[in-house]
């Protein structure tokens, strides 16, 4: 169940990134960039390497990207959901 699992009451975002030091989710009002409305830190399940966050409320109509921090490299460019 990687990627986004939508529900009007709460949406879960998951990404498999076992070598990541940190993962962020950024929500945008428009699909052409600009400043994010909000940025969320994802939590990791160390045994699986899956990072996740559940957002309360309905993010319908919002755009999002994932950004991964690699050990010894730093933050890589944001990317749309790879799933």
C-alpha atoms as an extended CHARMM CRD file, in Angstrom:
* protein
*
        83  EXT
         1         1  UNK       CA              0.0000000000        0.0000000000        0.0000000000  PROA      1               0.0000000000
         2         2  UNK       CA              2.7880000000        2.4290000000       -0.9170000000  PROA      2               0.0000000000
         3         3  UNK       CA              1.8970000000        5.8650000000       -2.2320000000  PROA      3               0.0000000000
         4         4  UNK       CA             -1.2120000000        7.7620000000       -1.1930000000  PROA      4               0.0000000000
         5         5  UNK       CA             -4.2510000000        6.0970000000        0.3690000000  PROA      5               0.0000000000
         6         6  UNK       CA             -7.0380000000        8.6780000000        0.2140000000  PROA      6               0.0000000000
         7         7  UNK       CA             -9.9910000000        9.1010000000        2.5280000000  PROA      7               0.0000000000
         8         8  UNK       CA            -12.0470000000       12.2760000000        3.0860000000  PROA      8               0.0000000000
         9         9  UNK       CA            -11.3790000000       12.0010000000        6.8290000000  PROA      9               0.0000000000
        10        10  UNK       CA             -7.6390000000       11.3030000000        6.6180000000  PROA      10              0.0000000000
        11        11  UNK       CA             -5.0610000000       10.3710000000        3.9940000000  PROA      11              0.0000000000
        12        12  UNK       CA             -1.9620000000        8.2300000000        4.4510000000  PROA      12              0.0000000000
        13        13  UNK       CA              1.2410000000        8.7300000000        2.4880000000  PROA      13              0.0000000000
        14        14  UNK       CA              3.8920000000        5.9920000000        2.3340000000  PROA      14              0.0000000000
        15        15  UNK       CA              7.2030000000        5.6800000000        0.5330000000  PROA      15              0.0000000000
        16        16  UNK       CA              9.7880000000        2.9070000000        0.6380000000  PROA      16              0.0000000000
        17        17  UNK       CA             13.2020000000        4.4850000000        1.2240000000  PROA      17              0.0000000000
        18        18  UNK       CA             15.3100000000        2.1670000000        3.4200000000  PROA      18              0.0000000000
        19        19  UNK       CA             18.5230000000        4.1500000000        2.9060000000  PROA      19              0.0000000000
        20        20  UNK       CA             16.9780000000        7.5430000000        3.7350000000  PROA      20              0.0000000000
        21        21  UNK       CA             18.0160000000        9.5820000000        6.7470000000  PROA      21              0.0000000000
        22        22  UNK       CA             14.7380000000       11.5660000000        6.6350000000  PROA      22              0.0000000000
        23        23  UNK       CA             11.7000000000       12.0060000000        4.3740000000  PROA      23              0.0000000000
        24        24  UNK       CA              9.4180000000       15.0370000000        3.9560000000  PROA      24              0.0000000000
        25        25  UNK       CA              6.0050000000       15.4430000000        2.3700000000  PROA      25              0.0000000000
        26        26  UNK       CA              5.1650000000       18.8730000000        0.9710000000  PROA      26              0.0000000000
        27        27  UNK       CA              1.5810000000       19.9810000000        0.1640000000  PROA      27              0.0000000000
        28        28  UNK       CA              0.9690000000       22.6510000000       -2.4790000000  PROA      28              0.0000000000
        29        29  UNK       CA             -2.1190000000       24.5960000000       -3.5620000000  PROA      29              0.0000000000
        30        30  UNK       CA             -1.1470000000       24.4080000000       -7.2480000000  PROA      30              0.0000000000
        31        31  UNK       CA              0.6880000000       21.8980000000       -9.3860000000  PROA      31              0.0000000000
        32        32  UNK       CA              3.2560000000       24.3660000000      -10.6890000000  PROA      32              0.0000000000
        33        33  UNK       CA              5.3310000000       24.8550000000       -7.5450000000  PROA      33              0.0000000000
        34        34  UNK       CA              5.6020000000       27.9300000000       -5.3910000000  PROA      34              0.0000000000
        35        35  UNK       CA              5.8110000000       27.7980000000       -1.6360000000  PROA      35              0.0000000000
        36        36  UNK       CA              4.3570000000       24.6990000000        0.0510000000  PROA      36              0.0000000000
        37        37  UNK       CA              1.2480000000       25.1600000000        2.1680000000  PROA      37              0.0000000000
        38        38  UNK       CA              2.6680000000       22.6980000000        4.6890000000  PROA      38              0.0000000000
        39        39  UNK       CA              5.6050000000       20.3790000000        5.1330000000  PROA      39              0.0000000000
        40        40  UNK       CA              5.3480000000       17.1370000000        7.1050000000  PROA      40              0.0000000000
        41        41  UNK       CA              8.1050000000       14.8880000000        8.4300000000  PROA      41              0.0000000000
        42        42  UNK       CA              7.4160000000       11.2200000000        7.7490000000  PROA      42              0.0000000000
        43        43  UNK       CA              8.1860000000        8.5190000000       10.3260000000  PROA      43              0.0000000000
        44        44  UNK       CA             10.0460000000        5.3390000000        9.4810000000  PROA      44              0.0000000000
        45        45  UNK       CA              9.2410000000        1.7140000000       10.3170000000  PROA      45              0.0000000000
        46        46  UNK       CA             12.8690000000        0.5560000000       10.5630000000  PROA      46              0.0000000000
        47        47  UNK       CA             12.1400000000       -3.1200000000        9.9370000000  PROA      47              0.0000000000
        48        48  UNK       CA             10.5400000000       -2.3950000000        6.5280000000  PROA      48              0.0000000000
        49        49  UNK       CA             12.1690000000        0.8820000000        5.4430000000  PROA      49              0.0000000000
        50        50  UNK       CA              8.7140000000        2.3840000000        4.8370000000  PROA      50              0.0000000000
        51        51  UNK       CA              8.2600000000        6.0380000000        5.7680000000  PROA      51              0.0000000000
        52        52  UNK       CA              4.7020000000        7.2560000000        6.4110000000  PROA      52              0.0000000000
        53        53  UNK       CA              2.4450000000        9.9940000000        7.6780000000  PROA      53              0.0000000000
        54        54  UNK       CA             -1.3110000000       10.2280000000        8.1010000000  PROA      54              0.0000000000
        55        55  UNK       CA             -2.8880000000       13.6270000000        7.5350000000  PROA      55              0.0000000000
        56        56  UNK       CA             -6.2190000000       14.3840000000        9.1400000000  PROA      56              0.0000000000
        57        57  UNK       CA             -8.8270000000       16.0960000000        7.0250000000  PROA      57              0.0000000000
        58        58  UNK       CA             -9.4120000000       16.1170000000        3.2980000000  PROA      58              0.0000000000
        59        59  UNK       CA             -6.4450000000       17.0760000000        1.0590000000  PROA      59              0.0000000000
        60        60  UNK       CA             -8.5560000000       16.7920000000       -2.1090000000  PROA      60              0.0000000000
        61        61  UNK       CA             -7.3540000000       19.2470000000       -4.7390000000  PROA      61              0.0000000000
        62        62  UNK       CA             -3.9010000000       19.6390000000       -3.2040000000  PROA      62              0.0000000000
        63        63  UNK       CA             -0.6490000000       18.6270000000       -4.8580000000  PROA      63              0.0000000000
        64        64  UNK       CA              2.2370000000       16.9480000000       -3.0750000000  PROA      64              0.0000000000
        65        65  UNK       CA              5.8580000000       15.9940000000       -3.4450000000  PROA      65              0.0000000000
        66        66  UNK       CA              8.2290000000       13.7420000000       -1.5410000000  PROA      66              0.0000000000
        67        67  UNK       CA             11.7690000000       14.7790000000       -0.6070000000  PROA      67              0.0000000000
        68        68  UNK       CA             14.3940000000       12.3750000000        0.7210000000  PROA      68              0.0000000000
        69        69  UNK       CA             17.5240000000       13.1150000000        2.7110000000  PROA      69              0.0000000000
        70        70  UNK       CA             20.3410000000       10.6690000000        1.9990000000  PROA      70              0.0000000000
        71        71  UNK       CA             23.1330000000        9.9620000000        4.4770000000  PROA      71              0.0000000000
        72        72  UNK       CA             26.2970000000       11.9100000000        3.5410000000  PROA      72              0.0000000000
        73        73  UNK       CA             24.5640000000       13.4960000000        0.5090000000  PROA      73              0.0000000000
        74        74  UNK       CA             21.8760000000       15.7820000000        1.9140000000  PROA      74              0.0000000000
        75        75  UNK       CA             18.4240000000       16.5150000000        0.5490000000  PROA      75              0.0000000000
        76        76  UNK       CA             17.7210000000       15.4010000000       -3.0110000000  PROA      76              0.0000000000
        77        77  UNK       CA             15.2690000000       17.2190000000       -5.2770000000  PROA      77              0.0000000000
        78        78  UNK       CA             11.5470000000       16.9080000000       -4.5710000000  PROA      78              0.0000000000
        79        79  UNK       CA              9.6680000000       14.4100000000       -6.6980000000  PROA      79              0.0000000000
        80        80  UNK       CA              6.0190000000       13.5950000000       -7.3370000000  PROA      80              0.0000000000
        81        81  UNK       CA              4.7540000000       10.3750000000       -5.7970000000  PROA      81              0.0000000000
        82        82  UNK       CA              6.7830000000        7.5590000000       -7.4090000000  PROA      82              0.0000000000
        83        83  UNK       CA              3.8560000000        5.1660000000       -7.0440000000  PROA      83              0.0000000000
